[in-house]
Amino acid sequence: MAKHPTFVCQSCGAVYNRWRGKCEACGGWNTIVEEAGGGVLGGPAAARPTGKRGRVFALEALTGESADAPRTRTGNAEFDRVLGGGLVPGSVILIGGDPGIGKSTLLIQVAAALARGGHRVAYVSGEEAVAQVRLRAARLGLASAPVELAAETNVEDIAATLSQGATPRLAVIDSIQTMWTDTVESAPGTVGQVRGSAQALIRFAKTHGTAIVLVGHVTKDGQIAGPRVVEHMVDCVASFEGDPGHHFRILRAAKNRFGPTDEIGVFEMTDGGLAEVPNPSELFLAGRDLATPGTAVFAGMEGTRPLLVEVQALVAPSALGTPRRAVVGWDPARLSMVLAVLEAHGGVRLGGHDVYLNVAGGLRITEPAADLAAAAALVSSLTGAPLPAESVFFGEVGLSGAVRPVSQIPARLKEAAKLGFSTAYGPTAPGDGADRSIAASGLGHVADLVARIAGAAPRTGIGAQSPQEAAKRLAAPSRG
């Protein structure tokens, strides 16, 4: 039977039966390329004769004993935390990140630590020569680690080489976009080659019990390049992120079949490579200005780890018809919602002001509990009243202006007390088991927050003699 060619979008993997100038799935222009029909050849479906019935397998009940997946500690505590406790044999991990963020540095450190523990580890680079990898290892002081290096891009040759001798405990493939397989008739880097190469490597990992880490490039919008189906095929998808202007790097899991997806690993870029940060709260708060209006300390949670970070806000009168709204490290839509709630229920007029919000340290916050800290920083910047230096803020702000409860309040209070904070502003109920060494000041409504900050505003500027007069000044229409 003749095979008809198919046309595949190189950006999203959408398949068409004829060429088109624009992909209807992702909207990309001139991204559709003709590929041979049949896709990935030589797979399980191709090996089965036509007309043969499938084999019968046993079905099991939900009840029964199930052992936890065995894990191997890599020696890097932050990396193990994100994976859920270590490497699972036969698992495949996809790590993406911007160019130069430190993916190769992190993985060569993990590979060296695991190899020094007596395990066989292979590092296969499709982008750099062996000499370049050796130079990086020498700069990091890892030249003596027994890591096996190779510069190869053919997945069949890689699988045959790794099959020789003892089974590797870990194999790093840098990167999946440079790999190619004989079973796909297209150029390396195309959707078909990425999908076929990933499938071949996943089959090797499941067959031999080798944990494989695939390095993936990212597109301009931060998505891993190639077909989205690769993210569904692997067991864990992690992103290595960070601001190039800061020395902190965050490893965050977006998918994990063998562990949680809300844990993060914090690293610090140093001259000796990426150093683990066991207490990131202390470093994120280092060097903050205690007497500056517009700064609030947010007591957040990243998985099971409490994390304190500084939220900075700047509110300035705008001469433009449409004031600016800029945010770094937080959801811009969330900022718009908090501004609307402050306008409607807090009596704060921000329509004629430019608003800038920044999360210090290059961290990206996704937790709704940061609403109250952002609102406190905004009101503090507008009034010119510095927030108490020994206070932390957390709480979700609803559309009605109510401060809603958040999870794991005792862990937040314990972390704040450990770092020397004495007061926590949050939901009314602190929760059972909360640390009593820190005073929990409950806020039921965002108007209570505005009144407390306005009462501490200076007499000059927008400040007032009393909290009532300050709130009245805040509610006055602003002059752009």
N, C-alpha and C positions, 0 to 999 in steps of 0.2 A: 504494500500500500504506500503510495507516494506521500511524503511528508510536506505539508504546506508551511511556508515560512510564517513566523509570527513577528509582531512588532512590539517591543518592550520599551517602556519609559525608563530611562537611565536614572531618573531622580526618585521615583516612587515605586517602580516595578509593575505598573499597570500594563496589561497585555491587550493588544488590539489585533484585528485580523487584516488591517491595512494601515499604510503609513498615514500619519496625521501631523500637521504642523504644530498643533497645540495639544498637550495632554489634558484631557478633561478631568482627571483625578487630582492632579497637583497644580495645574495651570501653567506648567513650564512650556516654553517654546523651544522647538528643535531638539527635544530630548528623546524622541522616539527613534529607536534604531532597530533594524531588522536582525533577527536572530533565527538560527535554524530551528525548525519545528521539532518538538519532542523535548525541548528543554534539557534537563540533566539526564544524560544517558547513562546506562550501566547501573541504575539504581535497583532497588528491590522489585519495582514493577516490571522493569525490563528483563530481569532474570527469571521471571515466572512465565512459563509457557502459556500461550493464549488458550483459553478454555479450561484450564486446570482449576479445580475447586480449591478453596482455601482450607487450611487445616483447622481443626476444632481445638480450642483451648479451654481450660478450666476457668470457671467464674467463682469468685470468692465472696464471702459475706463481709459486712462492715465490721462485725465483731472479730476479735482476734488480737494477738500480740504482734506489735510492730516495733522493731528495734530502731533506735535513732541512727541516722546516717553516720558512718565513721568519718572522722575528720583528722586532718594533719595540720598541726600548727606550723605556720610559716616562719615564726620568729619575729614578725612585725605585728604588734598588738593592734594597731589601728586598722591595718588591712584585714586581720582576722575578725575584728569587730564588725566590719561592714559585711563580710561573707557569712557571718552568723557563728563564728567560732573556729574557722579554718577551712582548708580545702577539702572538698568531698571527692573521693576517687570517681573518675568518670564524668565529672561535671565540666561544663564549658562556660567560661566567663567572658563576656564582651565588655571591654572598657573603652569608652570614648572620651574625647576631650579636644580642646583647641590645640593647634600646633604650638609646640614649645612650652606647654603647660607643665610637663614633667612626667608624662606617661612612661616613656622608656626608662627614665631615671628610677621611678618607683618600682617598675617591674624587674629591672636588673638588680636592685637592692633586695627585693623579695626572693628572686631566684638565687642570689648568692647566700642569703640567710638560710634558705631551705637546703641548698647544696652543702653548706657547712655542717648541717645536721645529719649528714650521712645519706641523703637521698639523691637519686639521679635526677638531674634537672637539665633541660635543653632549652636554649634560646635561639630561635630561628628568625633572622631578620631578612625581610624582603626589600628594605629601603637602604640599608647601610651595609658596608663591607665588614668583614670580621675585624679588620684592623680598627675601624671606627668604634665598634662596640668595645674592643679592648681598651682603647683610649679613654672611653667614658668610664669603664670599670676601674682603670688606673687612677683617674681623677677622684673617684669615690672611695679609693682604698680597698677595692674588691678584687684586685687582680689575682690574689691567691685563692679565691673561691673556685672549687672544681665544677664550674658551670660549662657545659658543652655548647659551643657556639657553631653556627652555620649561617651562610648567606645563600638562601634558596627560595624559589617562588613556586615550584611545582609541587602540588600537594601529594601526588602519588610518590614522588621521590622522598618527600618528608616523611610520609607514613612508613615507607619501606625502611628508611634509616632508623626511625624511632623504634621499629619493631625488633631491631637487632639488639641482642644482649638483654640486660635487665630492663624491666618496664619502667619508663620514666615516671616519677611521681608528679612532675610538673613540666609542661611544655608551653613556652611563650611564643606566639606567632605575631610578629610585628612587620606589617599589618595585614589584615584580611583583604584590604583593597588591592594589595600587590600580588596576591596568590592567584594561581590559575590551575585548571584541571584539564586533562585530555578529553574528558567526556563532554565538554561544552565548546562549541565552535564559535567563539567570540573572543574579543580582545580582553586582556586583563583589566580589571576595574569596572567592567560592565556589570549590569544587574545579574545576568546569567552566570558569569564567572564568580561573582561574590557569593551568590546563592549556592552554586555547585561546590565551590571550595569549602564553604562553611559546612555543607552537608557531609562532605568527605571527612573533614576533620572531626566533626561530631560523631560520625560512625566509628572512627578510630578511637576516640575517647571512650565511648560506651563499650567497645569491644575489649580494649586493653586495660581499662580502669585508670587511664592517665587524665589528670586534670589539665585542661588546656585553657590558656588565657589568650583571647583574640583582641588585638588592638584595632580600634576602628577610627577612621577619620570622621570629622563632623562637617556639616554644611554650614552655610552662613547663618542659618537660624538656629544652630546648635543641635540639629538632628544628626544621628549617625548616618553617614553616606551609605548608599546601597539600598537594597530592598528591605522593606520593613519586616518581611518574613524572617529575616535572620534574627531579629530580636525575639521572635516567638520561638525559634528553634533552640536557642541557647538556654541555659539554666539560670543565668544571672546577667543582668545588664547594669553596669555601673558607669557613672560619669565622673570624670576628674575635672574639677572646676576651680576657678580662682581668678582674681584680678591680677593681670601682669604687674600692676603697680604696687601690689602688696606681696608679702612674703608668705602668706598663708595659702594652703591648698586644701580643698575639701574633696574627699572621695565619698560619693553618695550613690546608694543602690536604688535603682528604679524598679527592678524586678529581681526576685530571689526565690527560687523554689525550695531552698534549703535553709532559709533564715528570714529575718525581718527586712522590710524595705524602708524603714524609717530611721535606721542607724547611719551615722556619718563617721568618717575617719578624718582627723585633722592633722595636717602636716605643716611643717615650717621649712621653707626653702633656705638652706644654708650653703656655705662653701663646701661642705662635705656631703651634699645631697639633701634628700628629704628626711628631716628629723621628725619623729613622732612627738605629738603634743598631748601628753596625758591629761593636762588640766587646761583646756583651751579658754575657759572663762577668764582666768588670770591674765593670759596674754592678750585677749581681745579688749580687756579693760585697761591695759597698761598705757600710760601716757595721756589719759583723758583729762580734760580741763574741768575742774570741779566748779568753777565760778562762772561758767559760760551759759547763758540762756539758750534753750533749744536742744539740750542734750538730756536723754533719759536712758536709764539702764533697764533693759528688758530681760526678765527671767524666763527663758524659753526652755523647751524640751526638744531634743533631737533623738528620737527613739527612747532609750532608757537613760540617756545622759542629759542631765540639766546643763544648760548653757546660758551664761550671762553675756550680753553683748550691748554695746552702746548704739542707740538710735539718735541720729542727729537731724535736726530740722532747721530750716531758715525760711522765715516769712518776711518778705520785703514788699513795700508798696510798688505797684507796677504802673508804668506810664503807657502800657499797651492796652488796646481794647480787649484783647483776650489774654489774661495773665498766663504765665508759664506754669507748668506742672511737670517737674522732673523728679524721678525716683531711681535710686540705685540700691539693689539688694532686696527689694520688696515688690509686691504686685502693684502695678500702677492703678489697676481697677480697685484694689483695696484702699489705696490712698484716696481716690475719688469718693468712695463710699464714706470714709471717715470724715472727709471735709464736708460732705453733705450733711452728715449727722451733727457735726459741730455747728453748722449753719442753722439747721432746723430745730435742734433740741438743746444746743448749748448756748445759743445767743451770740455766737462768735461770727463776725462778718469777715470772710476771707475772699469774697468775690473780686476785690480790687487789689489783691496781693499776689505776687509770685510766690510759689511754694516749692521748696527743694527738700527732699528727704533722702537720707543716706544711712546705710547700715555700716558701721565702722568695721574695718578689718577685711572687707571683701566677702563677707558671709552673705548668703542668700537665705532669707527667712520666708517660709511658706506657712507658718503656723498662724491661725486666726487670733491667738492669744496676744499677738503683738499690736493689736488695735489700740489698746489703752496706752501703751508706751508711745506709740506714734502720735496719738492725740495729745498726750502730755507734753511731748517735745514741741508740737505745733503751737499749742497755747503758750508754752513757756517762751518760745521765740517771739510770738506776737506781743506778749506783755512785757518782755524784757526781764522776767523774773526767773532767776536760776532755780532749778528744782533742787530739793535737798540731796546733798551728795551721798548720804548714807541710805538712800531709798531706791527700791526697785519697783517696776510696774509690770503687770500682766493682767490680761482679761480681754475677752471678746466683746466688742461693742455691737449691739444689735441696731437695726434700723429705727427702732423706737427710742434709742439712746440709752437703753438699759445695759449695764455691764453684766454679761452672762458668765456663768462659771466655766472653768476650763479643767482639764484633766491634770492629774499628778501634781496637785498643789503642794503637798508635803515635800516632795523632792525639790521643787523650786525654792521653797522657803529654806530648806536645809542647805542648799548650795549658796544661797544669798547670805545666810548666817555664817557659813564657813569662810566667806570672803570679806567679812567684816561689816555687812550691811545690817542696819538695825530696824528698818521699817519697810514693809511691803504693801503697796497699794494694789488692790485687786478686787475680785468679787467679794461679796459680803461674807460668805461662808468660807473660812480657811480650810475646812475639811478635817477629818479625824487623822490623828497621827502627825499633825503639823508641828514643826519645830517651834517651841514656845520661847526660844531665846531671841526671836525676831518678832516685833510687833506687827500684826496684820491689821492694816487700816482698810476697812471695807468701803467700797464705793458702789452704790446701787444704781447710779445714773451718771451719764457723762456731764450733766450740769453740776454735779457735786465736784467733779474734777476741775471744771472751769472755775468754780467759786473758790476752791482752795488755792489754785495757782494765782488767780486774779487778786486774792487777798494779800498775797506776798509780793505783788508787783511794786516796783519803786514809785516814788511820788512823781518823778519826772516822766515825760512821755505819756504813755497810755495808762500809767499807774494811777491809783486813786487813794483816797484817805481810808476807805473801808471796802470790804468785799462787795457790799451792795453797790457802791458807786463804781467800783472797778468793773463789775459785771455789766453795769449800765453803759460804761464807756466802750466795752467790748462789743455790745449789741448795737452801737451806733453805726450808721452807714459809713463805710470807709470812703476816703477820697482818693481816687486813682490819680 
